[in-house]
Structures are given as structure tokens and as C-alpha cells.
Amino acid sequence: MTDAESVERAVRGCRTVYHCAADYRFDVADPRSLFATNIEGTGIVIRAAAEAGAGRIVHTSSVAAVGLAAGSAGANEETPLDPDTLISAYKKSKHEAERVAFDWAARGAPVVIVNPSTPVGELDIKPTPTGKMIVDFVNRRIPAYVDTGLNVVDVRDVAQGHLLAAERGRVGQRYILGNRNMTLKEILDALGEITGQPSPRLRLPHFLPLAAARAERALARLSKRAPGISLEGVQMSRHRMFFDSSKAISELGLPQSPVEGALARAVTWFRANGYVRA
């Protein structure tokens, strides 16, 4: 992403450029490479695409760059962002990358921004933090839950949303690609229905996983390994990340496929590809 010459070669002759690449990690000890990929890389891609004459550039941002609404209401594209919610290096980088994209749009580049919420489905190779939650559930590593929530969307709908943004999106606008607001308990219950495994019943107060995550981070740094509990993930769970996708639905025609089907495909794919213990 930071090799300008290779990016210029990649976009040469492209009528539409989708900038989907990002370093999606939490609890990064040294965030410099993450910032380089997500922020500097965004500028490199958009500049190269604009100079190559692309007619439309779709920048994949994140709801991490969108503000949160109070209570259970879903935030929309106009909800102001509270800097205090930018807990992780990842969220900070996506916010700054989106500012780069808006700046290029203001300068005349044909940039449309999409903000996926929490995509679920197959082919989550890494897996992402979202996919890891599903893997942990199927491997019976989630004995309890906290009071938090996410907006869940089928990853296929997110892919379709990118295509629709290129076709119908307004330059300089952003669109939340999401679907259903669900509490963490509702997500785990849905996974329980899919897998036949029991969903955890014990709800923990936030201070308990927060203390455990702080201790785990300290031990992980001493042993030079990745922490088993994400401190930044626990900190973010204090907020219900609920969103309203009405703009993308009305202007783009964003599909709203049942999220249970996407969760089921994710479980099937993780099982078939060795992520789940026998």
C-alpha cells in the first residue's frame, strides 16, 4: 500500500478503483506500520487512481470513523464523532484515512466513501476480530458476555454495496453499509441456534473483562506474543455500536439479507477450514 509505483501500475487503465485494503488489528504495540498502510496508503491509492483518470473511486472506510448515538438509537452518516471513542490505533487510522478521502473529494477526485459495520460470512481467513468471536464461540471459549451491541451485516451485502456505491453513490458522500442492530447476547443466541451449542447466560460487569484484558496485555508483552484478550476490544465494548443504514438503502439500494444466513455460512466455512476443534 505504501509502494506508490506498484499502486500506479495497478490502477493504470482502471475505470473504477475500489480501495478495500486495510490493516485491521487491535492491541498493536507499535502502530506505525498500521498508520502507514491505512492513512498514507489511502492517499497513495486515491492520488494514483485520480491521476490515472478513474471515473469513480470507492474508499472503504468503517463505522469506526462514524460517531455513536446516545442510548439504543442507531447513528447515521451525520452523527458527530467524539474523539474519546477513538480508543484503538485502528479506529484512529480509519478516521484519519477517511479525512484523506474527503480531502481528495473536495479537490475534485471522484471519491465515494462506504462505511461497513460488522460484516460476517465466509472467507474470513485471518480471521478478523469479528470472525474470531465466531470461532471462539464454536470452540466454546466464550463462557460469559458483556452488555454491548453491534450492527451486523452479511459480507455479501457489503460487497454488493461497494458495487452500488460506484454506480449510484454521490461523490463526496459516505454511506453506512449495515443491517441489523444486535446486542452481543442476541448474536451469541443466534450462533447457539445455528450450532446447537448453549449460549452463555452469565453477564459480566465491564470492569471484570477490563481487568483481565489489562493483565493479559502485560503478560503478552512480557512473553512477546499476541494477547488472548483484546484490551481495545473490551474498551470498545462499553459502547453499543448501533447504526442506521437508511441512506445506503434508499440511495444505493443496499440489500438487507438475513444476518442469520451469514452467521451460518461463517460457521460452516470456519469448520470446513480447520478453525474449529474436532
C-alpha positions as CSV (number, residue, x, y, z in Angstrom):
1,M,0.0,0.0,0.0
2,T,2.9,2.4,0.6
3,D,4.7,1.5,-2.7
4,A,3.4,4.3,-4.9
5,E,4.9,2.9,-8.1
6,S,3.2,-0.5,-7.7
7,V,-0.1,1.2,-6.9
8,E,0.2,3.4,-10.0
9,R,0.8,0.3,-12.1
10,A,-2.2,-1.5,-10.6
11,V,-4.7,1.3,-11.3
12,R,-3.5,2.1,-14.8
13,G,-6.4,1.9,-17.2
14,C,-9.0,1.2,-14.5
15,R,-12.3,3.0,-14.8
16,T,-13.3,2.2,-11.2
17,V,-11.0,1.7,-8.3
18,Y,-12.1,0.1,-5.0
19,H,-9.7,0.8,-2.1
20,C,-10.6,-2.0,0.3
21,A,-7.2,-2.8,1.7
22,A,-6.5,-2.1,5.4
23,D,-4.5,-3.3,8.4
24,Y,-7.3,-4.4,10.7
25,R,-5.8,-5.2,14.1
26,F,-6.3,-4.4,17.7
27,D,-3.8,-4.1,20.5
28,V,-0.9,-3.1,18.2
29,A,2.3,-2.5,20.2
30,D,3.8,-0.3,17.5
31,P,1.1,1.3,15.3
32,R,3.5,2.9,12.8
33,S,3.0,0.3,10.1
34,L,-0.7,0.3,10.7
35,F,-0.9,4.1,10.3
36,A,1.3,3.9,7.2
37,T,-0.9,1.3,5.5
38,N,-4.3,2.8,6.5
39,I,-3.6,6.6,6.3
40,E,-0.6,7.0,3.9
41,G,-1.8,4.1,1.8
42,T,-5.2,5.7,1.3
43,G,-3.6,8.9,-0.1
44,I,-1.3,6.9,-2.4
45,V,-4.2,4.9,-3.8
46,I,-6.6,7.8,-4.3
47,R,-3.9,10.0,-5.9
48,A,-2.8,7.3,-8.2
49,A,-6.4,6.5,-9.2
50,A,-7.3,10.1,-9.8
51,E,-4.2,10.8,-11.9
52,A,-4.9,7.6,-13.9
53,G,-8.3,9.1,-14.8
54,A,-10.6,6.7,-12.9
55,G,-14.2,7.7,-13.2
56,R,-15.1,6.6,-9.7
57,I,-13.0,5.7,-6.6
58,V,-14.8,3.9,-3.8
59,H,-12.9,4.2,-0.5
60,T,-13.7,1.5,2.1
61,S,-13.8,3.3,5.5
62,S,-15.5,1.9,8.6
63,V,-18.2,2.7,11.1
64,A,-15.2,3.2,13.4
65,A,-15.0,6.6,11.7
66,V,-18.6,7.4,12.4
67,G,-19.9,8.9,15.7
68,L,-22.1,6.9,18.1
69,A,-25.6,7.9,19.0
70,A,-26.8,8.0,22.6
71,G,-28.8,5.1,24.0
72,S,-30.0,2.5,21.7
73,A,-30.6,4.7,18.7
74,G,-28.6,4.0,15.6
75,A,-26.0,6.6,14.5
76,N,-26.1,7.8,10.9
77,E,-23.6,9.4,8.5
78,E,-24.1,12.8,10.1
79,T,-23.6,11.8,13.7
80,P,-20.7,13.8,15.1
81,L,-17.6,11.8,16.2
82,D,-16.5,12.0,19.8
83,P,-12.7,11.8,19.8
84,D,-12.9,9.9,23.1
85,T,-14.4,6.9,21.3
86,L,-11.2,6.6,19.1
87,I,-9.7,4.1,21.6
88,S,-7.6,1.9,19.3
89,A,-4.9,2.7,16.8
90,Y,-7.1,1.0,14.2
91,K,-10.1,3.4,14.8
92,K,-7.8,6.4,14.8
93,S,-6.3,5.3,11.5
94,K,-9.7,4.8,9.8
95,H,-10.8,8.2,11.0
96,E,-7.7,9.8,9.6
97,A,-7.9,7.8,6.3
98,E,-11.5,9.0,5.8
99,R,-10.4,12.6,6.2
100,V,-7.8,12.0,3.5
101,A,-10.6,10.6,1.2
102,F,-12.9,13.6,1.9
103,D,-10.0,15.9,1.2
104,W,-9.4,14.4,-2.2
105,A,-13.1,14.6,-3.0
106,A,-13.1,18.3,-2.1
107,R,-10.2,18.7,-4.6
108,G,-12.3,17.1,-7.4
109,A,-11.4,13.4,-7.2
110,P,-14.5,11.2,-7.8
111,V,-14.4,9.6,-4.4
112,V,-17.4,7.9,-2.7
113,I,-16.9,6.5,0.8
114,V,-18.6,3.4,2.3
115,N,-18.6,2.6,6.0
116,P,-19.2,-1.2,6.6
117,S,-20.5,-2.0,10.1
118,T,-19.7,-5.6,11.2
119,P,-19.6,-7.9,8.2
120,V,-20.0,-11.6,8.8
121,G,-19.8,-14.5,6.4
122,E,-17.3,-16.9,4.7
123,L,-13.7,-16.4,3.6
124,D,-12.5,-14.6,6.8
125,I,-9.1,-16.1,6.5
126,K,-7.2,-14.1,9.2
127,P,-9.8,-14.2,10.9
128,T,-10.7,-10.6,11.7
129,P,-11.7,-9.8,15.3
130,T,-15.3,-10.3,14.3
131,G,-14.6,-13.7,12.8
132,K,-12.5,-14.6,15.9
133,M,-15.6,-14.1,18.0
134,I,-17.5,-16.6,16.0
135,V,-14.6,-19.1,16.1
136,D,-14.3,-18.6,19.8
137,F,-18.0,-19.3,20.3
138,V,-17.9,-22.5,18.2
139,N,-14.8,-23.6,20.1
140,R,-16.6,-23.0,23.4
141,R,-14.3,-20.2,24.5
142,I,-17.0,-17.7,25.4
143,P,-18.3,-18.6,28.9
144,A,-19.9,-15.2,29.5
145,Y,-20.8,-11.9,27.8
146,V,-21.0,-8.2,28.5
147,D,-23.7,-5.7,27.7
148,T,-22.7,-4.4,24.3
149,G,-24.0,-4.4,20.8
150,L,-23.0,-4.3,17.1
151,N,-24.6,-3.7,13.8
152,V,-24.3,-7.0,11.8
153,V,-24.4,-7.2,8.1
154,D,-23.9,-10.1,5.5
155,V,-20.5,-9.7,3.9
156,R,-22.1,-10.4,0.5
157,D,-24.3,-7.3,1.0
158,V,-21.2,-5.3,1.9
159,A,-19.6,-6.4,-1.4
160,Q,-22.8,-5.5,-3.3
161,G,-22.8,-2.1,-1.5
162,H,-19.4,-1.3,-2.9
163,L,-20.6,-2.0,-6.5
164,L,-23.8,0.1,-5.9
165,A,-21.7,2.9,-4.4
166,A,-19.6,3.0,-7.6
167,E,-22.8,3.0,-9.7
168,R,-25.1,5.3,-7.7
169,G,-23.2,6.9,-4.9
170,R,-22.7,10.7,-4.8
171,V,-19.2,12.0,-4.9
172,G,-18.0,13.3,-1.6
173,Q,-20.7,11.4,0.3
174,R,-20.4,8.4,2.7
175,Y,-22.8,5.5,3.2
176,I,-23.1,3.2,6.1
177,L,-23.3,-0.4,4.8
178,G,-25.0,-2.2,7.7
179,N,-28.2,-4.1,8.5
180,R,-29.3,-5.3,12.0
181,N,-28.5,-3.8,15.4
182,M,-28.0,-6.7,17.8
183,T,-26.8,-7.0,21.3
184,L,-23.9,-9.3,21.9
185,K,-26.2,-11.7,23.7
186,E,-28.5,-11.8,20.7
187,I,-25.6,-12.6,18.4
188,L,-24.4,-15.4,20.7
189,D,-28.0,-16.7,20.9
190,A,-28.2,-16.8,17.1
191,L,-24.9,-18.7,17.0
192,G,-26.3,-21.1,19.6
193,E,-29.4,-21.7,17.4
194,I,-27.1,-22.4,14.4
195,T,-24.6,-24.6,16.1
196,G,-26.8,-26.4,18.7
197,Q,-24.4,-25.2,21.4
198,P,-25.5,-23.4,24.5
199,S,-25.3,-19.6,24.6
200,P,-23.6,-18.2,27.7
201,R,-26.1,-17.0,30.3
202,L,-23.6,-15.2,32.6
203,R,-23.4,-11.4,32.1
204,L,-20.3,-9.8,33.4
205,P,-19.9,-6.2,34.5
206,H,-17.4,-4.4,32.3
207,F,-14.8,-4.0,34.9
208,L,-14.1,-7.7,35.1
209,P,-13.1,-8.3,31.5
210,L,-11.3,-5.0,31.5
211,A,-9.1,-6.0,34.4
212,A,-8.5,-9.4,32.8
213,A,-7.6,-7.8,29.5
214,R,-5.1,-5.4,31.2
215,A,-3.4,-8.3,32.9
216,E,-3.3,-10.4,29.7
217,R,-1.8,-7.5,27.8
218,A,1.0,-7.2,30.3
219,L,1.7,-10.9,30.2
220,A,1.6,-11.0,26.4
221,R,4.2,-8.2,26.1
222,L,6.5,-9.9,28.5
223,S,6.3,-13.2,26.6
224,K,6.2,-11.4,23.2
225,R,3.0,-12.9,22.0
226,A,-0.4,-11.7,20.9
227,P,-2.8,-11.1,23.8
228,G,-5.6,-13.7,24.1
229,I,-8.0,-11.0,25.3
230,S,-8.1,-7.7,23.3
231,L,-7.9,-4.7,25.7
232,E,-9.0,-2.4,23.0
233,G,-11.9,-4.7,22.1
234,V,-13.0,-4.7,25.7
235,Q,-12.8,-1.0,26.0
236,M,-14.9,-0.5,22.9
237,S,-17.5,-2.9,24.2
238,R,-18.6,-0.2,26.7
239,H,-20.4,1.4,23.8
240,R,-23.2,-0.2,21.8
241,M,-22.1,0.4,18.2
242,F,-25.6,0.6,16.6
243,F,-26.1,2.3,13.2
244,D,-28.7,3.3,10.7
245,S,-28.2,2.3,7.1
246,S,-31.3,4.1,5.7
247,K,-29.2,6.4,3.4
248,A,-27.5,3.4,1.8
249,I,-30.8,1.6,1.4
250,S,-32.6,4.5,-0.1
251,E,-29.9,5.9,-2.3
252,L,-27.9,2.8,-3.3
253,G,-30.4,0.1,-2.9
254,L,-28.3,-1.8,-0.3
255,P,-29.7,-5.3,0.2
256,Q,-30.7,-6.4,3.7
257,S,-30.2,-10.2,3.7
258,P,-31.0,-12.0,7.0
259,V,-27.9,-12.0,9.1
260,E,-28.6,-15.5,10.4
261,G,-27.7,-16.9,7.0
262,A,-24.4,-15.0,7.0
263,L,-23.6,-16.3,10.5
264,A,-24.4,-19.8,9.4
265,R,-22.1,-19.5,6.4
266,A,-19.4,-18.2,8.6
267,V,-19.7,-21.2,11.0
268,T,-19.7,-23.7,8.1
269,W,-16.6,-22.1,6.5
270,F,-14.6,-22.0,9.7
271,R,-15.5,-25.6,10.4
272,A,-14.5,-26.7,6.9
273,N,-11.2,-24.8,7.0
274,G,-9.7,-26.0,10.3
275,Y,-10.5,-23.2,12.6
276,V,-12.7,-25.4,14.9
277,R,-11.5,-28.1,17.2
278,A,-13.0,-31.6,16.5
